[in-house]
Amino acid sequence: MRPAQAIHNRQADQKADPNQPEAKPQYVSAFRALSGYVKPHRWSLAAVFGCTVVAILSELLQPYLMKIAIDDNLLAGKNDYKALLMICAVYLCLSLSSFIFSYIQNNVLQNIGQSIVGRIRMELFGHIMKQSMGYFDRTSSGSLITHVSSDTEALNQFFNQVLLSLFRDGLTLAFIIVMMFQLDATLALYCMILLPVIFMIAIAFRSFMRTTYQLARTRLSRMVAFVAENLSGMGLVQAFHQQKEQERQFDERNGLYFRANLREIRTNVLFGRTFDILSNLSIALVTWIGGIAVLGKNLEFGVLYAFITYIRQFFQPINTITQQWNTLQSATVAVTRIWTIFGHKPDIMDKDEEQAESAAAPQAKGRQPRVMTLTTEQVQGASEEAMGFGNVRGEIDFEHISFSYEEGIPIIQGLDLHIEPGEMIGVVGTTGAGKSSLISLLCRFYDVKEGSIRIDGTDVRDIPQAMLHRLIGLVQQEPYLYSGSIVDNVRMFDTTISREDVIRACEFVGADAIVRKLPEGYDTLLSERGSGLSAGERQLISFARIIVFKPKVLILDEASANLDSQTEQLIQNALSVVSKQRTTIVIAHRLSTIMQADRIIVMSHGEIVEQGSHQELIELGGQYRELYDHSQGQQAG
């Protein structure tokens, strides 16, 4: 993320009204999309439904057996011990049946839920990885972490708790109503008066609870984003002694999240206790009405006993469902947020197969760049020969390009540049001249607003991105190393690249001696970002990473800016060899890095103001001469 964008995000977060949740999402469409993940498991869900029905019937028939034992045996004065023993045996079988089928139902449903959530989490991560750089400029990393971790976990709880409750408790409620009407229709009708009351309470709470849960999720996302931002910039925080200020800001966000959680808990308790009161009043009402009927001999005592048991069980599934209401609301918000990400298409996309084939036709200069005919899928795991890299000459044309990150603030305007195959180009200029933006456009991290960029006559927009990024090797100023061994960091976890190739690449750039001094050599495990290595050592490993992939175009973006003179000399020696027969673009503040380049271009305000060899530019006495004199500690002129 560019610094200006990070500041903008922080300011936007601070200005946002903390009491207002995100805009009202499209819940229905999100859950409709989720149903597509459920469809492949329809037969397993049918098995869950069958097990649930058997388990519920096994449980609900138990009070009915007690009714038979009371009315048809004990109160009837039969004292039929054999019949009572049979009822006990059936009761025991029903209990075992309820246990077994509930166990099967839970396991099958959890297997379905975990499979769906695992697939969604994987696809979400993959979708984020496909987004263009502009998306990460606009979206904080903390927010994305929340989506991949917290939101998918909320979805996991939906399958673990909510879906199970809807299956089991929903059917239980329906069967209880049937059993109550079968026992006594009059008492059942009295109980049905409760349903509209329950419905009205649920409607009254629904909107308020949704806002409450969404508010808590929004404040959690903002807090996580703030933590991620501070961890990334911890060096800056400590250098400027901003710990107290950052603690104050975190305390403010933590307090907002704390209050949102308390509001969520209060809402949930109030909702649950309302149904508890309703349950107790219903039992008292049934006992009073049914007791009068029993005393008047209009109702059997066994029926009243079974009915009271059923009315108690009637509120158990309702209570369970209401206890899951907050989980359902959290899952609803999470699903909508996840599908909002899925609905965001990358700004930079490959053309379809037909467009790629048409772009592979002979270009204006009569060349046929065979490499461009391969699809992205064919690139994955393909060898250099299979992709036709041998036919790439490395000619690059920037044809009257214009670009801006934000509308109305041009970064590059009307730039023309032709780079011959195998030519080494040095790019210099003051900060903000557009040097790194030029490289980002060539790598197609962004698309030009006007004009085109061509490699061997083919527009980069017609080349699959996977192939383009194999054609171009980029070494950045701040190399990123992953947690893992040095071998895996050099080959980027691509097991098709042998260990021997990795060692040769490290020897080539002069990193071998450094690596072998480490405790485990090439198997040494690095911490996040390779914090156990110096900046120069990380850069050498990053440079070896590029060498091992054998790009046809090599780009160094301020790659030697943080290196000491000895390490810079190692990079210079390696660069002089690897740049042979490769088109090389070197962006540098240190002019010593590019003094031997075939051509040096000087950029200012998104335009090329000077170009030529080092000696030619010195004799010209323009901006390059000023930069050179400044680098030598002399006064310009």
VEXDREN-2710 file (C-alpha; in Angstrom, 1 decimal):
% VEXDREN-2710
k/r/px/py/pz
1/MET/0.0/0.0/0.0
2/ARG/1.3/3.4/-0.9
3/PRO/1.9/5.6/2.3
4/ALA/-0.6/8.2/1.1
5/GLN/-3.2/5.6/0.8
6/ALA/-2.5/4.2/4.2
7/ILE/-2.9/7.7/5.7
8/HIS/-6.2/8.1/3.7
9/ASN/-7.5/4.8/5.1
10/ARG/-6.6/5.8/8.7
11/GLN/-8.3/9.2/8.3
12/ALA/-11.4/7.6/6.8
13/ASP/-11.6/5.2/9.7
14/GLN/-11.3/8.0/12.2
15/LYS/-13.9/10.1/10.5
16/ALA/-16.4/7.3/10.2
17/ASP/-19.3/7.3/12.6
18/PRO/-18.5/4.4/15.0
19/ASN/-22.2/4.0/15.8
20/GLN/-23.1/3.3/12.2
21/PRO/-22.5/-0.2/10.8
22/GLU/-21.7/-0.9/7.2
23/ALA/-24.3/-0.3/4.5
24/LYS/-27.2/-2.8/4.5
25/PRO/-26.0/-5.8/2.5
26/GLN/-27.9/-8.1/0.2
27/TYR/-28.4/-11.1/2.6
28/VAL/-30.7/-13.1/0.3
29/SER/-28.3/-13.1/-2.7
30/ALA/-25.4/-14.0/-0.5
31/PHE/-27.2/-17.1/1.0
32/ARG/-28.4/-18.0/-2.5
33/ALA/-24.8/-18.1/-3.6
34/LEU/-23.9/-20.2/-0.6
35/SER/-26.6/-22.7/-1.6
36/GLY/-24.4/-23.5/-4.6
37/TYR/-21.8/-25.0/-2.3
38/VAL/-24.4/-27.0/-0.5
39/LYS/-25.8/-28.6/-3.6
40/PRO/-23.1/-31.2/-4.1
41/HIS/-23.8/-32.6/-0.6
42/ARG/-27.6/-33.0/-1.2
43/TRP/-27.5/-36.8/-0.7
44/SER/-25.6/-36.5/2.5
45/LEU/-28.1/-33.8/3.6
46/ALA/-30.9/-36.2/2.8
47/ALA/-29.2/-38.8/5.1
48/VAL/-29.0/-36.2/7.8
49/PHE/-32.7/-35.4/7.4
50/GLY/-33.6/-39.1/7.7
51/CYS/-31.4/-39.6/10.8
52/THR/-32.9/-36.4/12.3
53/VAL/-36.5/-37.7/11.8
54/VAL/-35.7/-41.0/13.4
55/ALA/-33.9/-39.4/16.3
56/ILE/-36.7/-36.9/17.0
57/LEU/-39.4/-39.6/16.8
58/SER/-37.5/-41.8/19.1
59/GLU/-37.3/-39.0/21.6
60/LEU/-40.9/-37.8/21.3
61/LEU/-42.5/-41.2/21.5
62/GLN/-41.1/-41.6/25.0
63/PRO/-43.7/-39.3/26.8
64/TYR/-46.4/-41.1/24.8
65/LEU/-45.2/-44.4/26.2
66/MET/-45.5/-42.9/29.7
67/LYS/-49.0/-41.8/28.9
68/ILE/-49.9/-45.4/27.9
69/ALA/-48.3/-46.8/31.1
70/ILE/-50.2/-44.3/33.3
71/ASP/-53.6/-44.4/31.7
72/ASP/-53.9/-47.9/30.3
73/ASN/-52.1/-49.7/33.1
74/LEU/-51.5/-47.9/36.4
75/LEU/-54.7/-45.8/36.7
76/ALA/-56.8/-48.5/35.0
77/GLY/-55.8/-50.9/37.9
78/LYS/-54.5/-53.7/35.6
79/ASN/-51.1/-54.0/37.3
80/ASP/-49.8/-55.8/34.2
81/TYR/-46.2/-56.2/35.0
82/LYS/-45.4/-57.9/31.7
83/ALA/-46.9/-54.9/29.7
84/LEU/-45.0/-52.5/31.9
85/LEU/-41.8/-54.5/31.3
86/MET/-42.5/-54.3/27.5
87/ILE/-43.0/-50.5/27.7
88/CYS/-39.7/-50.2/29.6
89/ALA/-37.9/-52.2/27.0
90/VAL/-39.4/-50.1/24.1
91/TYR/-38.5/-47.0/26.1
92/LEU/-34.9/-48.2/26.4
93/CYS/-34.7/-49.0/22.6
94/LEU/-36.1/-45.5/21.8
95/SER/-33.5/-43.9/24.0
96/LEU/-30.7/-45.9/22.3
97/SER/-32.1/-45.1/18.8
98/SER/-32.2/-41.4/19.6
99/PHE/-28.6/-41.5/20.8
100/ILE/-27.3/-43.5/17.8
101/PHE/-29.1/-41.5/15.1
102/SER/-28.3/-38.2/16.7
103/TYR/-24.6/-39.2/16.7
104/ILE/-24.7/-40.1/13.0
105/GLN/-26.6/-36.9/12.2
106/ASN/-24.1/-34.7/14.0
107/ASN/-21.1/-36.3/12.4
108/VAL/-22.4/-36.3/8.8
109/LEU/-23.6/-32.7/9.1
110/GLN/-20.3/-31.5/10.6
111/ASN/-18.4/-33.3/7.8
112/ILE/-20.6/-31.4/5.2
113/GLY/-20.1/-28.1/7.0
114/GLN/-16.4/-28.4/7.3
115/SER/-16.0/-29.4/3.7
116/ILE/-18.0/-26.4/2.5
117/VAL/-16.2/-23.9/4.8
118/GLY/-12.8/-25.3/3.9
119/ARG/-13.7/-24.9/0.2
120/ILE/-15.0/-21.3/0.7
121/ARG/-11.9/-20.4/2.7
122/MET/-9.6/-21.7/0.0
123/GLU/-11.5/-20.0/-2.8
124/LEU/-11.6/-16.7/-0.8
125/PHE/-7.9/-16.8/-0.3
126/GLY/-7.3/-17.6/-4.0
127/HIS/-9.7/-14.8/-5.1
128/ILE/-7.9/-12.3/-2.9
129/MET/-4.6/-13.5/-4.4
130/LYS/-6.0/-12.7/-7.9
131/GLN/-6.9/-9.1/-7.2
132/SER/-4.9/-6.4/-8.8
133/MET/-2.5/-4.1/-6.9
134/GLY/-5.1/-1.3/-7.0
135/TYR/-7.4/-3.4/-4.8
136/PHE/-4.7/-3.7/-2.1
137/ASP/-4.2/0.1/-2.3
138/ARG/-7.8/0.6/-1.5
139/THR/-8.3/-2.2/1.1
140/SER/-6.4/-2.6/4.4
141/SER/-4.7/-5.9/5.0
142/GLY/-6.3/-6.1/8.5
143/SER/-9.8/-6.1/6.9
144/LEU/-8.8/-8.9/4.5
145/ILE/-7.3/-10.9/7.4
146/THR/-10.7/-10.5/9.2
147/HIS/-12.5/-11.8/6.1
148/VAL/-10.3/-14.9/5.7
149/SER/-10.2/-15.8/9.4
150/SER/-13.1/-14.3/11.5
151/ASP/-15.7/-14.3/8.8
152/THR/-15.1/-17.8/7.6
153/GLU/-15.0/-18.9/11.3
154/ALA/-18.5/-17.3/11.7
155/LEU/-19.6/-19.3/8.7
156/ASN/-18.1/-22.4/10.3
157/GLN/-20.2/-21.8/13.4
158/PHE/-23.2/-21.5/11.2
159/PHE/-22.8/-25.1/10.1
160/ASN/-21.6/-26.3/13.5
161/GLN/-24.5/-24.7/15.4
162/VAL/-27.1/-22.9/13.5
163/LEU/-27.8/-25.4/10.7
164/LEU/-27.8/-28.3/13.1
165/SER/-30.3/-26.4/15.3
166/LEU/-32.5/-25.6/12.3
167/PHE/-32.5/-29.2/11.2
168/ARG/-33.1/-30.8/14.6
169/ASP/-35.0/-28.2/16.5
170/GLY/-37.2/-27.1/13.6
171/LEU/-38.4/-30.7/13.0
172/THR/-38.7/-31.3/16.7
173/LEU/-41.1/-28.3/16.9
174/ALA/-43.2/-29.5/14.1
175/PHE/-43.5/-33.1/15.5
176/ILE/-44.3/-31.8/19.0
177/ILE/-47.2/-29.8/17.5
178/VAL/-48.5/-32.9/15.8
179/MET/-48.2/-35.0/19.0
180/MET/-50.0/-32.3/21.0
181/PHE/-53.0/-32.2/18.5
182/GLN/-53.0/-36.0/18.6
183/LEU/-53.3/-36.0/22.4
184/ASP/-55.9/-33.2/22.9
185/ALA/-56.9/-30.7/20.2
186/THR/-58.4/-28.2/22.6
187/LEU/-55.2/-27.9/24.7
188/ALA/-53.2/-27.8/21.5
189/LEU/-55.2/-24.9/20.2
190/TYR/-54.7/-23.0/23.5
191/CYS/-50.9/-23.5/23.0
192/MET/-51.1/-22.3/19.4
193/ILE/-52.1/-18.9/20.6
194/LEU/-48.4/-18.6/21.6
195/LEU/-47.2/-18.8/18.0
196/PRO/-48.3/-15.3/16.9
197/VAL/-46.7/-13.9/20.1
198/ILE/-43.4/-15.7/19.4
199/PHE/-43.5/-14.5/15.8
200/MET/-44.1/-10.9/16.8
201/ILE/-41.3/-11.0/19.4
202/ALA/-38.9/-12.4/16.8
203/ILE/-39.8/-9.7/14.2
204/ALA/-39.4/-7.0/16.9
205/PHE/-35.9/-8.2/17.8
206/ARG/-34.7/-9.1/14.3
207/SER/-33.8/-5.7/12.9
208/PHE/-32.3/-4.5/16.2
209/MET/-30.2/-7.7/16.6
210/ARG/-29.0/-7.6/13.0
211/THR/-27.8/-4.0/13.5
212/THR/-26.1/-5.0/16.8
213/TYR/-24.2/-7.9/15.3
214/GLN/-23.2/-6.1/12.2
215/LEU/-21.9/-3.2/14.4
216/ALA/-19.8/-5.6/16.4
217/ARG/-18.3/-7.2/13.3
218/THR/-17.5/-3.8/11.7
219/ARG/-15.7/-2.6/14.9
220/LEU/-13.8/-5.9/15.1
221/SER/-12.6/-5.5/11.5
222/ARG/-11.4/-1.9/12.2
223/MET/-9.6/-3.0/15.3
224/VAL/-7.8/-5.9/13.5
225/ALA/-6.9/-3.6/10.6
226/PHE/-5.4/-1.1/13.1
227/VAL/-3.3/-3.8/14.8
228/ALA/-2.1/-5.2/11.4
229/GLU/-1.1/-1.7/10.3
230/ASN/0.9/-1.1/13.5
231/LEU/2.7/-4.4/13.4
232/SER/3.7/-3.7/9.8
233/GLY/5.1/-0.3/10.8
234/MET/6.5/-1.2/14.2
235/GLY/9.9/0.1/13.4
236/LEU/8.5/3.5/12.6
237/VAL/6.3/3.5/15.7
238/GLN/9.3/2.9/17.9
239/ALA/11.6/5.2/16.1
240/PHE/9.2/8.1/16.7
241/HIS/8.2/6.9/20.2
242/GLN/4.6/6.7/19.2
243/GLN/3.8/3.8/21.5
244/LYS/1.6/5.8/23.8
245/GLU/-0.3/7.4/21.0
246/GLN/-0.9/4.1/19.2
247/GLU/-2.0/2.6/22.6
248/ARG/-4.5/5.4/23.0
249/GLN/-5.9/4.9/19.5
250/PHE/-6.1/1.1/20.1
251/ASP/-7.8/1.7/23.4
252/GLU/-10.4/3.8/21.6
253/ARG/-11.1/1.1/19.0
254/ASN/-11.0/-1.6/21.7
255/GLY/-13.5/0.3/23.8
256/LEU/-15.9/0.7/20.8
257/TYR/-15.7/-3.0/20.2
258/PHE/-16.1/-3.7/23.9
259/ARG/-19.3/-1.7/24.0
260/ALA/-20.6/-3.3/20.8
261/ASN/-20.1/-6.7/22.4
262/LEU/-21.9/-5.7/25.6
263/ARG/-24.8/-4.4/23.5
264/GLU/-24.8/-7.7/21.6
265/ILE/-24.8/-9.7/24.9
266/ARG/-27.6/-7.6/26.4
267/THR/-29.7/-8.0/23.3
268/ASN/-29.2/-11.8/23.3
269/VAL/-30.0/-12.1/27.1
270/LEU/-33.1/-10.0/26.8
271/PHE/-34.3/-12.1/23.8
272/GLY/-33.6/-15.4/25.5
273/ARG/-35.2/-14.5/28.8
274/THR/-38.3/-13.3/27.1
275/PHE/-38.9/-16.8/25.8
276/ASP/-38.1/-18.3/29.3
277/ILE/-40.9/-16.2/30.8
278/LEU/-43.2/-17.2/28.0
279/SER/-42.3/-20.9/28.5
280/ASN/-43.1/-20.8/32.2
281/LEU/-46.4/-19.0/31.7
282/SER/-47.4/-21.6/29.1
283/ILE/-46.6/-24.5/31.4
284/ALA/-48.6/-22.8/34.2
285/LEU/-51.5/-22.2/31.8
286/VAL/-51.6/-25.8/30.5
287/THR/-51.3/-27.1/34.1
288/TRP/-54.3/-25.0/35.2
289/ILE/-56.5/-25.7/32.2
290/GLY/-55.5/-29.4/32.0
291/GLY/-55.8/-29.8/35.8
292/ILE/-59.4/-28.5/35.7
293/ALA/-60.2/-31.0/32.9
294/VAL/-58.6/-33.9/34.8
295/LEU/-60.6/-33.0/38.0
296/GLY/-63.7/-32.8/35.9
297/LYS/-62.8/-36.2/34.4
298/ASN/-62.8/-34.7/30.9
299/LEU/-59.1/-35.5/30.4
300/GLU/-56.9/-38.5/31.4
301/PHE/-54.1/-37.8/33.8
302/GLY/-51.6/-39.6/31.5
303/VAL/-52.6/-37.2/28.7
304/LEU/-52.0/-34.2/30.9
305/TYR/-48.6/-35.6/32.0
306/ALA/-47.6/-36.2/28.3
307/PHE/-48.9/-32.8/27.3
308/ILE/-46.9/-30.9/30.0
309/THR/-43.8/-32.8/28.9
310/TYR/-44.4/-31.8/25.3
311/ILE/-45.1/-28.2/26.1
312/ARG/-41.8/-28.1/28.1
313/GLN/-40.1/-29.7/25.1
314/PHE/-42.0/-27.3/22.8
315/PHE/-40.0/-24.3/24.2
316/GLN/-36.6/-26.2/24.3
317/PRO/-36.1/-26.0/20.5
318/ILE/-37.3/-22.4/20.5
319/ASN/-34.8/-21.5/23.2
320/THR/-32.0/-23.3/21.4
321/ILE/-32.8/-21.5/18.2
322/THR/-32.9/-18.1/19.9
323/GLN/-29.6/-18.9/21.6
324/GLN/-28.2/-19.4/18.1
325/TRP/-29.8/-16.1/16.9
326/ASN/-26.6/-14.1/17.4
327/THR/-24.6/-16.8/15.6
328/LEU/-27.0/-16.7/12.7
329/GLN/-26.8/-12.9/12.6
330/SER/-23.0/-13.0/12.7
331/ALA/-23.0/-15.7/10.0
332/THR/-25.4/-13.6/7.9
333/VAL/-23.1/-10.6/8.1
334/ALA/-20.0/-12.7/7.4
335/VAL/-21.6/-14.4/4.4
336/THR/-22.5/-11.0/2.9
337/ARG/-19.0/-9.7/3.5
338/ILE/-17.4/-12.7/2.0
339/TRP/-19.6/-12.6/-1.1
340/THR/-18.9/-8.9/-1.4
341/ILE/-15.2/-9.9/-1.9
342/PHE/-16.2/-12.6/-4.3
343/GLY/-18.2/-10.1/-6.3
344/HIS/-15.2/-7.8/-6.7
345/LYS/-13.6/-8.6/-10.0
346/PRO/-9.8/-7.8/-10.5
347/ASP/-9.1/-4.6/-12.2
348/ILE/-6.4/-6.4/-14.3
349/MET/-7.8/-9.5/-16.0
350/ASP/-6.6/-11.9/-18.8
351/LYS/-8.5/-12.0/-22.0
352/ASP/-10.4/-15.1/-22.8
353/GLU/-8.9/-17.9/-25.0
354/GLU/-10.3/-16.5/-28.2
355/GLN/-8.9/-13.1/-27.6
356/ALA/-5.5/-14.5/-26.7
357/GLU/-5.4/-16.5/-29.9
358/SER/-6.3/-13.5/-32.0
359/ALA/-3.6/-11.4/-30.2
360/ALA/-1.1/-14.1/-31.1
361/ALA/-1.6/-13.4/-34.8
362/PRO/1.4/-11.8/-36.7
363/GLN/1.9/-8.2/-35.5
364/ALA/2.7/-5.1/-37.5
365/LYS/6.4/-5.9/-37.5
366/GLY/5.9/-9.3/-38.9
367/ARG/6.9/-11.3/-35.8
368/GLN/5.0/-14.3/-34.5
369/PRO/5.5/-14.3/-30.7
370/ARG/4.6/-18.0/-30.1
371/VAL/4.9/-17.6/-26.3
372/MET/1.8/-15.5/-26.3
373/THR/-0.4/-18.4/-27.6
374/LEU/-0.4/-20.3/-24.3
375/THR/-3.1/-20.0/-21.8
376/THR/-2.6/-19.3/-18.1
377/GLU/-3.3/-22.9/-17.2
378/GLN/-0.6/-24.1/-19.6
379/VAL/1.9/-21.8/-17.9
380/GLN/1.5/-23.4/-14.5
381/GLY/4.3/-26.0/-14.1
382/ALA/5.4/-25.8/-17.8
383/SER/9.0/-25.8/-18.8
384/GLU/10.7/-22.8/-20.5
385/GLU/10.9/-24.8/-23.8
386/ALA/7.2/-25.7/-23.5
387/MET/6.2/-22.1/-23.1
388/GLY/8.3/-21.0/-26.0
389/PHE/10.5/-18.6/-24.0
390/GLY/13.3/-19.2/-26.4
391/ASN/11.4/-17.1/-29.0
392/VAL/11.1/-14.1/-26.8
393/ARG/13.6/-11.4/-27.8
394/GLY/12.8/-9.0/-25.1
395/GLU/12.0/-5.9/-27.2
396/ILE/9.9/-3.5/-25.1
397/ASP/7.9/-0.5/-26.5
398/PHE/6.1/2.1/-24.3
399/GLU/3.8/3.7/-26.9
400/HIS/2.5/7.2/-25.8
401/ILE/1.3/5.9/-22.4
402/SER/-0.5/7.9/-19.7
403/PHE/-1.3/6.7/-16.2
404/SER/-2.7/8.0/-12.9
405/TYR/-3.5/6.3/-9.6
406/GLU/-6.3/8.8/-8.9
407/GLU/-8.4/10.7/-11.5
408/GLY/-7.0/14.1/-12.2
409/ILE/-3.5/13.4/-10.8
410/PRO/-1.3/12.3/-13.7
411/ILE/1.8/10.2/-12.8
412/ILE/2.9/9.4/-16.4
413/GLN/1.7/11.4/-19.4
414/GLY/2.5/10.8/-23.1
415/LEU/5.6/8.7/-22.5
416/ASP/7.3/7.0/-25.5
417/LEU/10.2/4.6/-25.0
418/HIS/11.7/1.9/-27.1
419/ILE/14.1/-0.7/-25.6
420/GLU/16.1/-3.0/-27.8
421/PRO/16.4/-6.8/-27.0
422/GLY/19.3/-7.4/-24.7
423/GLU/19.7/-3.7/-23.9
424/MET/20.5/-2.5/-20.4
425/ILE/18.5/0.6/-19.4
426/GLY/19.1/2.7/-16.3
427/VAL/16.3/4.8/-15.0
428/VAL/17.0/7.7/-12.7
429/GLY/15.0/10.7/-11.4
430/THR/13.8/12.4/-8.3
431/THR/11.2/10.8/-6.0
432/GLY/7.8/10.9/-7.6
433/ALA/9.2/11.1/-11.1
434/GLY/7.2/7.9/-12.1
435/LYS/10.1/5.4/-12.2
436/SER/8.5/2.6/-10.2
437/SER/5.1/3.3/-11.8
438/LEU/6.7/2.7/-15.2
439/ILE/7.8/-0.8/-14.0
440/SER/4.5/-1.5/-12.4
441/LEU/2.8/-0.9/-15.8
442/LEU/5.3/-3.2/-17.6
443/CYS/4.6/-5.9/-15.0
444/ARG/0.9/-5.1/-15.5
445/PHE/0.2/-4.5/-11.8
446/TYR/-1.8/-1.7/-13.2
447/ASP/-3.1/-0.9/-16.7
448/VAL/-2.3/2.2/-18.7
449/LYS/-5.0/4.8/-19.1
450/GLU/-3.9/5.6/-22.7
451/GLY/-1.4/4.1/-25.1
452/SER/0.0/0.6/-24.9
453/ILE/3.1/-1.4/-23.7
454/ARG/4.3/-4.1/-26.0
455/ILE/6.8/-7.0/-25.6
456/ASP/8.0/-8.2/-29.0
457/GLY/5.1/-6.4/-30.6
458/THR/2.4/-7.9/-28.4
459/ASP/0.4/-5.8/-26.0
460/VAL/1.0/-6.9/-22.4
461/ARG/-2.8/-6.9/-22.0
462/ASP/-2.9/-9.8/-24.5
463/ILE/-0.4/-11.9/-22.5
464/PRO/-1.7/-14.2/-19.7
465/GLN/-0.5/-12.7/-16.4
466/ALA/1.1/-15.9/-15.2
467/MET/3.2/-16.0/-18.4
468/LEU/4.0/-12.3/-18.2
469/HIS/5.3/-12.7/-14.7
470/ARG/7.5/-15.6/-15.8
471/LEU/8.9/-13.5/-18.6
472/ILE/9.7/-10.6/-16.3
473/GLY/11.9/-11.0/-13.2
474/LEU/11.5/-8.3/-10.6
475/VAL/13.8/-7.5/-7.7
476/GLN/12.4/-4.9/-5.5
477/GLN/13.9/-2.5/-2.9
478/GLU/12.4/-4.4/0.0
479/PRO/12.6/-8.1/-0.6
480/TYR/10.0/-10.3/1.0
481/LEU/11.0/-13.6/2.4
482/TYR/8.4/-16.1/3.7
483/SER/8.5/-18.3/6.8
484/GLY/10.3/-21.4/5.5
485/SER/13.7/-22.8/4.5
486/ILE/16.1/-20.8/2.3
487/VAL/15.7/-23.4/-0.5
488/ASP/11.9/-22.9/-0.5
489/ASN/12.3/-19.1/-0.4
490/VAL/14.6/-19.1/-3.5
491/ARG/12.4/-21.4/-5.6
492/MET/9.2/-20.0/-4.1
493/PHE/8.0/-23.5/-3.0
494/ASP/8.1/-24.7/-6.6
495/THR/9.3/-28.3/-6.2
496/THR/9.9/-28.7/-9.9
497/ILE/13.0/-26.5/-9.3
498/SER/15.8/-28.8/-7.9
499/ARG/17.9/-28.1/-4.8
500/GLU/20.9/-28.1/-7.1
501/ASP/19.5/-25.3/-9.2
502/VAL/18.9/-23.2/-6.0
503/ILE/22.5/-23.7/-4.9
504/ARG/23.8/-22.8/-8.3
505/ALA/21.7/-19.6/-8.3
506/CYS/23.0/-18.6/-4.8
507/GLU/26.6/-19.3/-5.9
508/PHE/25.9/-17.2/-9.0
509/VAL/24.9/-14.1/-7.0
510/GLY/27.5/-14.7/-4.2
511/ALA/25.0/-15.7/-1.5
512/ASP/26.3/-19.3/-1.2
513/ALA/29.1/-18.4/1.3
514/ILE/26.5/-16.5/3.5
515/VAL/24.0/-19.3/3.4
516/ARG/26.5/-22.0/4.4
517/LYS/27.5/-20.0/7.5
518/LEU/23.9/-20.4/8.8
519/PRO/23.3/-23.2/11.3
520/GLU/21.3/-25.4/8.9
521/GLY/22.7/-24.1/5.7
522/TYR/20.1/-24.1/2.9
523/ASP/17.6/-25.8/5.3
524/THR/17.8/-23.0/7.7
525/LEU/14.2/-21.9/8.6
526/LEU/13.6/-18.2/8.2
527/SER/11.2/-16.2/10.4
528/GLU/8.6/-13.9/8.8
529/ARG/10.1/-11.5/6.3
530/GLY/13.5/-13.1/6.9
531/SER/14.1/-11.0/10.0
532/GLY/17.1/-13.0/11.0
533/LEU/19.1/-11.8/8.0
534/SER/20.5/-8.4/7.1
535/ALA/19.0/-6.3/4.4
536/GLY/21.9/-7.2/2.1
537/GLU/21.5/-10.9/2.7
538/ARG/17.8/-10.8/2.1
539/GLN/18.4/-8.9/-1.2
540/LEU/21.0/-11.5/-2.3
541/ILE/18.5/-14.3/-1.7
542/SER/15.8/-12.3/-3.5
543/PHE/18.2/-11.9/-6.4
544/ALA/18.9/-15.7/-6.5
545/ARG/15.1/-16.2/-6.6
546/ILE/15.0/-14.3/-9.8
547/ILE/18.0/-16.1/-11.3
548/VAL/16.5/-19.5/-10.7
549/PHE/13.4/-18.7/-12.7
550/LYS/15.4/-17.5/-15.7
551/PRO/13.4/-14.5/-16.8
552/LYS/13.8/-12.9/-20.3
553/VAL/13.4/-9.4/-18.9
554/LEU/15.1/-8.4/-15.7
555/ILE/14.1/-5.5/-13.6
556/LEU/15.9/-4.1/-10.5
557/ASP/13.7/-1.5/-8.7
558/GLU/16.1/0.2/-6.3
559/ALA/17.5/-3.2/-5.5
560/SER/20.8/-1.9/-4.2
561/ALA/19.5/1.0/-2.2
562/ASN/19.8/-0.7/1.1
563/LEU/23.1/-2.6/0.5
564/ASP/26.5/-1.9/1.8
565/SER/29.3/-1.3/-0.7
566/GLN/30.6/-4.9/-0.5
567/THR/27.2/-6.5/-1.0
568/GLU/26.5/-4.0/-3.8
569/GLN/29.6/-5.1/-5.5
570/LEU/28.4/-8.7/-5.4
571/ILE/25.1/-7.7/-6.9
572/GLN/26.9/-5.6/-9.6
573/ASN/29.1/-8.6/-10.5
574/ALA/26.1/-10.9/-10.7
575/LEU/24.1/-8.3/-12.7
576/SER/26.9/-7.9/-15.3
577/VAL/26.7/-11.6/-16.0
578/VAL/23.0/-12.3/-15.8
579/SER/22.1/-9.2/-17.9
580/LYS/23.8/-10.7/-20.9
581/GLN/21.3/-11.5/-23.7
582/ARG/18.5/-10.3/-21.4
583/THR/16.7/-7.0/-21.6
584/THR/17.5/-5.3/-18.3
585/ILE/15.9/-2.3/-16.6
586/VAL/17.6/-0.9/-13.5
587/ILE/16.0/1.8/-11.4
588/ALA/18.6/3.3/-9.1
589/HIS/19.3/6.2/-6.8
590/ARG/22.9/5.2/-6.7
591/LEU/24.2/6.2/-10.1
592/SER/27.2/3.8/-9.7
593/THR/24.6/1.0/-10.3
594/ILE/23.7/2.2/-13.8
595/MET/26.8/4.0/-15.0
596/GLN/27.7/1.0/-17.2
597/ALA/24.2/0.8/-18.7
598/ASP/23.8/0.9/-22.5
599/ARG/21.4/3.8/-22.0
600/ILE/20.2/5.9/-19.1
601/ILE/16.9/7.7/-19.1
602/VAL/16.2/10.6/-16.8
603/MET/12.5/11.0/-15.7
604/SER/10.8/14.0/-14.2
605/HIS/7.1/14.4/-13.6
606/GLY/6.2/11.3/-15.6
607/GLU/8.2/12.3/-18.6
608/ILE/11.6/11.4/-20.1
609/VAL/13.6/14.6/-20.1
610/GLU/17.0/13.2/-21.0
611/GLN/18.5/9.9/-22.3
612/GLY/21.9/8.7/-23.4
613/SER/25.0/7.0/-22.1
614/HIS/26.6/8.1/-18.8
615/GLN/29.3/10.1/-20.6
616/GLU/26.8/11.7/-23.0
617/LEU/24.5/12.8/-20.2
618/ILE/27.5/14.2/-18.2
619/GLU/28.5/16.3/-21.2
620/LEU/24.9/17.4/-21.7
621/GLY/25.1/19.2/-18.3
622/GLY/21.4/18.7/-17.5
623/GLN/19.5/17.0/-14.7
624/TYR/21.6/13.9/-14.8
625/ARG/24.7/15.9/-14.3
626/GLU/23.1/17.6/-11.3
627/LEU/22.2/14.1/-9.9
628/TYR/25.8/12.9/-10.6
629/ASP/27.4/15.9/-8.9
630/HIS/25.1/15.6/-5.9
631/SER/26.0/11.8/-5.6
632/GLN/29.7/12.8/-5.7
633/GLY/29.2/15.4/-3.0
634/GLN/29.8/18.3/-5.4
635/GLN/27.9/21.4/-6.3
636/ALA/25.9/21.3/-9.5
637/GLY/27.5/23.1/-12.4
END
